[in-house]
Amino acid sequence: MRTVFLLLSFFCSALFLAAQTPIVQITPHVGYSTSSSLQMYYGKVRTSDNWNFGGSLAVGSGRWGAGFTRNAFIEIQYNYLNTDLRYRYYDIVFQEENLGPIEVHNIMVGSIKESGNTRVVGYLGSYLGMTIFNPSRPQYNNYTRFTVSFAGGMKYAINTRAGLRLHSQLYLPFWDESLYIGWSPGGGTSAGISSARISVYANFNLGVYLNLTAESGGM
């Protein structure tokens, strides 16, 4: 609940800044997510790689900013992934059990810093937020985990209003060691207890950004 409150506060702050900054960008995107695994005591659960989609809202002063705010943006992201959840045993080589579909929602807030010219810019970013894991089978619990994320990419301006964005992002959801997760064959026992604190995966996306303000200029 605290994480949701903080994200809503960041979102309201971003909307407030959007009314006072010369650049507001929205970017729908589609891409590919790598697989992710979480260590258990008797095996590991993992999600399969699959297609993802989502979007972002960025506000900032761009090249009209001064000091640190020059070419800096506050960005809010949402990304959706629908994939498979699997359990792999440690003591049985190459044996996996399908635990059914799982939805993964990423809601992130952070900042990016750009460098380049009016046609092509590169950028780096860092984010905080949450990842929601939502298995489809009712015997498996949903989990919302605090997540740290790092990103990098490139923008290519087609004109002053629109352009292409190549984006890669690393996600680090945090788990509690010895937490009973229950994502295991038969619904659990000790096979469903986490032995790791972080699961890692990445997204690689292509998006089209749209400048919503008249003073955007070439990005």
C-alpha positions, 0 to 999 in steps of 0.5 A, spaced: 500 500 500 505 504 501 508 503 494 502 504 491 501 511 495 508 513 493 507 512 485 500 515 485 504 521 489 509 521 483 504 521 478 501 527 481 507 530 481 509 529 474 502 531 471 503 538 475 510 538 472 507 537 465 503 543 466 510 547 467 515 544 462 516 545 455 516 538 453 511 532 454 512 526 451 508 519 451 511 513 448 507 507 446 512 501 445 512 493 444 518 489 445 521 482 448 522 480 455 527 475 457 526 469 462 527 470 469 528 465 475 527 465 482 531 460 486 527 455 491 530 450 496 528 444 492 528 447 485 527 454 481 521 457 478 522 461 472 518 465 467 519 464 459 521 470 455 515 473 451 513 479 447 511 485 452 507 492 451 506 498 454 507 505 454 511 511 458 509 519 460 515 523 460 516 531 462 522 535 462 525 542 460 529 538 455 535 543 452 531 549 455 533 547 462 538 549 466 544 545 470 542 538 472 535 539 469 537 540 462 536 534 457 533 531 464 526 528 464 521 525 469 518 518 467 512 514 469 512 507 465 507 501 465 509 494 462 505 488 461 508 481 460 503 475 459 508 468 459 508 461 462 510 460 469 515 453 470 518 449 476 525 446 474 527 441 479 534 441 482 535 433 483 532 431 476 536 433 470 532 437 465 525 436 468 520 442 468 513 442 470 508 448 467 505 451 472 500 455 468 500 462 465 502 468 469 501 476 468 507 481 470 505 488 471 511 493 471 509 500 474 515 504 475 517 512 476 524 515 475 528 520 471 532 519 464 538 524 462 539 525 455 545 527 451 546 528 443 543 533 438 536 535 435 536 529 431 539 523 435 540 522 442 542 517 447 540 516 454 540 513 461 535 512 466 534 509 473 527 507 476 523 505 482 517 502 483 513 495 483 512 489 479 506 485 480 506 477 479 499 474 477 499 467 476 492 465 473 491 458 477 487 460 483 492 455 488 498 460 486 498 467 490 499 474 487 505 478 489 507 485 489 514 486 489 519 493 490 523 493 484 529 497 482 530 498 474 536 501 470 535 503 463 538 506 456 537 507 449 536 512 443 531 516 440 531 518 433 527 524 431 523 524 425 520 531 426 519 536 431 513 532 433 514 524 433 520 520 433 523 512 434 525 510 441 530 504 442 529 502 449 533 497 454 531 496 461 533 491 467 529 490 472 531 487 479 524 485 483 526 484 491 524 478 495 524 476 502 529 470 503 525 464 506 518 467 504 513 462 502 511 463 495 507 457 494 509 457 486 511 449 486 508 443 483 502 441 488 501 447 491 507 447 495 510 445 502 518 446 502 519 446 495 515 453 495 520 457 499 524 462 496 532 462 497 534 468 493 532 475 494 532 478 487 530 475 480 533 479 474 530 480 467 530 485 462 526 488 456 528 490 449 523 495 446 521 499 440 517 505 441 514 511 437 514 517 442 510 523 441 511 530 443 505 533 446 507 540 447 508 546 441 515 548 444 518 541 443 523 542 437 527 536 435 529 531 440 
